[in-house]
Amino acid sequence: IVVMEHASKNGDPKFIPECTLPLTGQNVVDMIITDLCVFHRPDHDSAFKLIELAPDVTREQVRDKTSAQYEE
């Protein structure tokens, strides 16, 4: 599980197609929880799926601030 803010301080997406930081593990995350929403995937071969929105957050807001591929 990864818990993070959805965007950087300057507004750039943090859930991106490929990690640009040094990795401590590859393909090990099942769930991402941000201040906007929750993404989950049942296994490491599946795509992440948007499963929950924070109060007063819309799917469009999440799409606008996410550059990685995910299912709605």
Order of alpha helices (4+ residues) and beta strands (2+ residues): beta-beta-beta-beta-alpha
